[in-house]
Amino acid sequence: MILPYLYYCNLAWGGTYKTNLQRIVILQKRALRIVNNSTYDANTGPIFKKLELLKFHDIHLFQLGFSCFHLRTLQSLPSSITFSL
């Protein structure tokens, strides 16, 4: 339930300072512990791997890379195709 909120406009605000993102990262970790039924001080690294989820910073890097790839792919297509998308 929280994942769509982490993806929403991530490219726009995901690259800000770490201090600005600290609360959302803590919220993501808290939600992960609740879903996994872990203690409040459990290490979240292994839980992310076990559930095959991306951390907030990794979501930002994934979306950034995907956008760059998408832009590069569109630029290599003929102009008649790119404008019809």
C-alpha positions in Angstrom: 0.0 0.0 0.0 2.9 2.4 0.6 4.9 1.5 -2.6 2.9 3.7 -5.0 3.5 6.7 -2.8 7.2 6.1 -3.0 7.1 5.9 -6.8 4.9 9.0 -7.2 7.0 11.9 -8.5 10.2 10.2 -7.2 12.2 11.7 -10.0 11.2 15.2 -9.0 11.8 15.1 -5.3 13.8 11.9 -4.8 17.1 13.6 -5.5 16.9 16.2 -2.7 19.1 16.2 0.4 19.2 13.1 2.6 17.9 15.1 5.6 14.8 16.0 3.6 14.2 12.3 2.8 14.9 10.9 6.2 11.3 10.8 7.4 10.1 8.9 4.3 13.0 6.4 4.6 12.1 5.8 8.2 8.5 5.4 7.3 9.4 2.8 4.6 11.5 0.8 7.1 8.7 1.0 9.7 6.1 -0.3 7.2 8.5 -3.1 6.2 9.0 -4.2 9.8 5.2 -4.2 10.3 4.6 -6.3 7.1 7.3 -8.7 8.1 6.2 -8.8 11.8 9.7 -7.9 13.0 10.7 -6.1 16.1 11.0 -2.3 16.0 14.8 -2.5 16.0 15.3 -5.3 13.5 17.8 -4.7 10.7 15.9 -4.0 7.5 18.6 -4.9 5.0 17.9 -8.7 5.1 14.2 -8.0 5.1 14.4 -6.0 1.9 16.3 -8.8 0.2 14.0 -11.5 1.5 10.9 -9.7 0.2 12.7 -8.6 -3.0 11.9 -4.9 -2.4 13.9 -1.8 -3.3 14.9 0.8 -0.7 13.8 4.3 -1.4 17.2 5.4 -2.7 17.3 2.4 -5.0 13.8 3.2 -6.3 15.1 6.7 -7.2 18.1 5.3 -9.0 16.0 2.7 -10.9 13.5 5.4 -12.1 16.3 7.7 -13.1 18.1 5.0 -15.1 14.8 3.9 -16.7 14.0 7.4 -17.7 17.4 8.0 -19.2 17.1 4.7 -21.1 13.6 5.6 -22.3 14.7 9.0 -23.4 17.7 7.6 -25.3 15.5 5.0 -27.0 13.0 7.6 -28.1 15.7 9.8 -29.5 17.0 6.9 -31.7 13.6 6.3 -33.3 12.4 8.2 -36.4 10.7 11.5 -35.6 7.4 10.4 -37.0 7.2 7.6 -34.4 8.3 9.7 -31.4 5.6 12.4 -32.0 2.9 9.8 -32.4 3.5 8.5 -28.9 
